[in-house]
Amino acid sequence: MSDKDLLDPQPIPPSGEKLQKVLARIGVGSRRDVEAWISQGRIKVNGVAATLGQRVDLHDAISVDGKLIKRVEASEATRRVIMYNKPDGEICTRDDPEGRPTVFDRLPRPKEGRWINIGRLDINTTGLLLFTTDGELANRLMHPSYEMDREYAVRVRGEVDDEMVDRLKAGVVLEDGPAKFTDIQKAPGGEGFNHWYHCVVMEGRNREVRRLWESQGVIVSRLKRVRFGPVFLNSDLPMGRWREMSQYEIDILAAEVGLQPVALPTLNLKAKDKMERMQRKSSRPLGRGERVRDLRPAQEGQAERPARQPREDNTARKGARPSGSTVAERPSDMRKRTNKPEGGRPTGGKPAGGRPAGGKPAGGGRGKPRG
């Protein structure tokens, strides 16, 4: 060791991990959630209010809202993902002061951790929602830097011409900044002034799809999310039902955001049988007495009618993924971003050949409607 090293010792790196990362990994919440709770003073470390960026180790006692958090080693963290077909009228929070139904009411209770919603849908929007017990996976899937595209089927009321579509794809300025659709494709269905479109956004801003269309003077009368990244909402998952994703599907989803695979937890025979019964019950068609109904008021003299959903052309997705799977792998030669799909029609699901687990592809973007 030289005299210089003795005079100028190297700084000792901080010990432990950042608090928000620890809590996200064990499924307490996403990093965004934890950072918000720290700012609100809801989290304490060793009885003292936590600060943003604070580091903790296994000897620190962490509590949220006065409840002590059970620490779990990183190797014991679980990564489960379920997909849910959200009906109209449910909100994406755990508790509602007004007593409205929430998306968490129908979900099974995980043995470890808690379900973290990957993004949100507003109360009048239906369709695909993802939940996971892995806070780091949730954080990456929601972070804009990973560019997870969201595809929606939207019914608009009003005249839509080519100039309007070009403006929406070029970008318009909303009250919270510029926004745009990466692609828009007209879909079958609709009559008169009502037309169906499939459109894609790369962010999850509040009511972004509705506000984009309304900036052009048209009204969104129906909105349904049909895809999140590589995950499709197929017609075999009825509205108001959930399905747990397989190891294969979760690994593809994790690879999209550069995470290594994590094995699903091993269930004993009793727990496995219970989960399979819950899965079958949630995947079967809804019975007449339990059908989810549209919350719009019925006209005088008419009974309420179930909300109609847009038809989805599943034939375009054949061959894109294994039988029964709703996750399509993304090949590198199909990731080139463009505003106009080949042939002028929505593209189908992507064939096998997913992104390497090490990170983002060199090709860059995505953003075409599919199906």
N, C-alpha and C positions, 0 to 999 in steps of 0.2 A: 504494500500500500504506500503510495507516495505521500509526501508532506502536504501536497495540495488537497488530497482526499481527506487528510486528517483535519485540515483547517476548514474545508468546505464539505461537510458531510452531506450525503444525498438525503433529500426529504423522505420521511417514512410515509408510504401510501396509506390512505385511510382504511381502517378495518371495517369488515361487515359489508352488507349490501344496502342499497337504497330502500327505504321503507316501502315506497309504492311498488317496487319490483317484487319484494318479498310477498306482500299481500296479494298482488296480482297473480303470482305463480301458484299460490295455494288456493286460489279461487274465491277470495273475499270480494273482489271486484276488479274491474279493469283499471289500468293505470290512471286513466282520466277520472274514474270514479274516486279512486283513493286520493288523488291530488286535490279533488274538490272537497273531500271530507277533511283532509288535513287543513285546508284553508278555512273551513267552517269550524275548526276546533273539535271535531268529533272523534279524533284519534289521539290516544295518549301512549307514550312510551315510558315505562317505569313510573307511571302516575303523573307525568308532566306532558303538557300539550305538545304534540309533534310539530316539526317544521318541515317545509319542503326541502327535499334533498338529504334529509337526515338518514344516517346509516345505522343499521341494527345488526345484532348477531343473535345466536341462539340463547344467550343469557338475558336478553332484554324481554320484558313483559309488555305485550302490545294489547291494547284494548280499543274497541270501536263502540261508541255509545255506551261505555261502561261495561261492556261484555268482553271478557278475556278471550283472545284468539288462540286456538290450539295450533301450535307450530308444527309444520310438516316439512320434512327434509325435501329437497328438490327432487331426489330420486323417487320419492313416494308420491309426488304430485300426479294427479290423474288428468287425462285429456279425453273427455267425453263430449260429443257434439250431437245435438238433436235438431231436427228441422220441424217447423210448425207452420201450418197453414192458417194464418190469422184471419178471423172473421171481422166483419164490420162491428164497431161498437166497443171493442176492447182497447184498453190503453196499455202502454209499454212500461209501466212502473209497478213496483211490488205492492204498494199500498196507495189507495186513493181516498182522500177525505170525503169525497162525495159518494163513496160506496159503489163506484162503477166497476164492472168486471175487468180483470187484468189478464194479460197473456200468461202470467205465472199460475193462474188458478187451475189450469188444466194439466200442467206439467208434472211428471213424476218427481218425487223428492230424491235427490242424489244422496248416496250414503256418505260421500265425502265432498266438502266444499259446497258451493251453491251455483245455481245457473246464472250465467252472465249473458245478457242479451247483446248480440253482435249487431249494433245499429238498432234503429227504432222505426216504427211506422206510426203515423198519426191515427187518431181514432177512426177516421173514415176511410182509411186505406187498408186493403186486404192483401193476403198473399204471404210470400215466403219470409220467415224469420228464422234466424239461427241462434242457438244458445250453446254455451260451452262451460265446462268447469275450469278451463285453463285461461287465466286472466291475460297471460302473455299472448296467446293466440287471439283472444278477443281484441286486445290492444292493436296488434299488427293488422288484423283484418279491417279495423275501422280507421287506421291511420292513413291520411291522404298519400303519403309517400309510397305506399304499396299499390296504389291505383287499382283497387278492387271495383270493377264496374258493376253497376246495378241496373238491371233491365226491368222495365215496367210495361204492362199493357194498360193503355190509357184511352178512355173514350172522351172525346172533346165535342162540345156543342158550338157550332159556328163554322164560318167559312175558313178553310185552310188552303192556302195556295203555295206554290213553289217558293215565292219570295219570303213568306213567313217561315217556312222550313229552313231556308238558307240563313235567315237571321238567327233562328234558334240554334243552329249548328255553329254559326260564327261567334255567337256570344252576345248576351244582353246584360245590362247593368241592373241588378236588383238592389234592394235597400241594404243588403249586407255584402255587396260587391258583385263583380262580374260572374256570370254563370252561363253554362251552355250544355246542350246535348252533344255527345260525341257521335251519335247517329240517330236517325229517325226513319222508320219504315212504316208504310201504311199496311194495315192488317185487314183481313176479311171481317165483315160484319158492319152493323150500323146502317142507318137509313136516314134520308133527309139531311138535316144539319148535324146528325150524330155520326161520328166516324171513329174507328178504332185505329190506334197507332201503337207500335212498339218503339220505345225510346230508351236511351242509355245515358246515365250520368256516372261520373267517376268519383263523386263525393256523396256524403250522406247528410247534407245540410237540411235544416228544418223546412219541410214542405217545398223543397226545391223544385220538384217536377210540376206541382200545381202552380207555383209562382211563375215558372218559366212560361207555361202556356197562357196563364192569365195576363202576363205582360203584353201579349199580342191581341188581347181583347176577346179571347175565347174562354169558355167555361169547361172545367174538368168535371164531368158527371160520374165517372167511375175510374178508379185507380187500383191496380193490382200489381204487386211485385212478383215477377215470374223467374228471376234469376239473381243470384248474388255470386259474383266471380264465376267459378266453375260449377256451382251448385244450381241445379234446375228444380223448379217446382213442377212435378209431374201430376197428371190427373188422377193417379192412384192414391194420392193423399187428400182425403176429403177436407173441406173447410172445418176448422175447429179441432183438427186432429194433429198428432205429432208422430215422428218416427226417429228412432235413434240411428245414427249413421254408422256404417261398418268401419272396421279398421282400415280397409282399402280406401274408402272415401275420405276418412279423416286424414290419412297420410297424404293424399293428393292436396287437400285443402291446406294442410300445414306446410307442404313444400312450396305452395304459392307464395308464402310469406317468409321462406327461408328457415323454417323450423325443422329439426330432426324428428323422425317418428318416435312416438311414445306408445308403448303397448297398452291396450285397454285393460282395465282392472279385471282380475280373475274372479268370477262369481261362483259361490258354492251352488249345489244343485237346487236348493230351495229358492235362493235369490234369482238364479237363472230362470227357473220355471215361472216365478212371479213376474219377472221382466218380460218374458215371452208372452204371458197372458195379457199384460198391459199393452204390449206392442200390437198383438192381434186385435184387441179391442179398439185401440186408437186408429188402426189402419183400415178397419172394416168400414163399409158405407154407413152413413148415419141412418138410424131408424126414424120412422115417421114422428114419433113422439119427442125425439131429441134433435130434430133438424135445426140448424142455425138459421134464423130468419133475418131478413133485412130490417134495419131499425128505422127506416123512413116511415112516416105515418101513412097508413092506408087511406085511400079516398073513401068518402062517405058511401056506405052500402057495399064496400068491398072488404074482403078479408086480406090480411097481410099475405104477401107472396114472397117466397124465398128469392134472395138476390140472384140474378142470372150472372154467370161468369162468361168471359169471352172464350171461344173455342181455341184450343191449343193444338197446333199441328205437330203431333209427335212423330210423324213419319220422317221428318227432316232430321230427327235426332238418332234414328236407328244406326247402329254401328259406332256411335260416339263413345259408348261406355259399356261395361259389362251388364248383362241382364239384371234388372232390378236395381241398378245403381242410378243415382241422380247426379253424380259428379262426373264431369268430363275433364280429361287431361288436356293440357294446352301445349301443342307442339310449337317449337320455336319458329317454324316456317310459316305459321299462321298468326303471328303476333304483330305484324306490321299494321300500325294504326292508319285508318283511312276513313274519310267521311262518306264514301260511297261504296257499298258492298258490290262484289262482282255479280253481274247479272241484274242488279237493281232489286234484289229480293233478300229478305232476311236469311242469314246463313244458318246452317244446322249446327248440331253439337260438334265438338272438336274430337278428332280421333286420338288414339293413344300417343303418348310421348311427352309426359309432363315436364314442368320446369325443374331444374336441378335444385336439390334442397339447400344449396349454398347461398342462394340469394336471387336477385332479380335478373331477368334475361337481358342479353345485350340488345335484343330487338326492340324492347321498350313497350309500346302500349297495346291496349286492347280497346274494345268499346263498340262492337257491332251487335245489334240485336240478333238473337238466334231463336229459331222455332217460332 
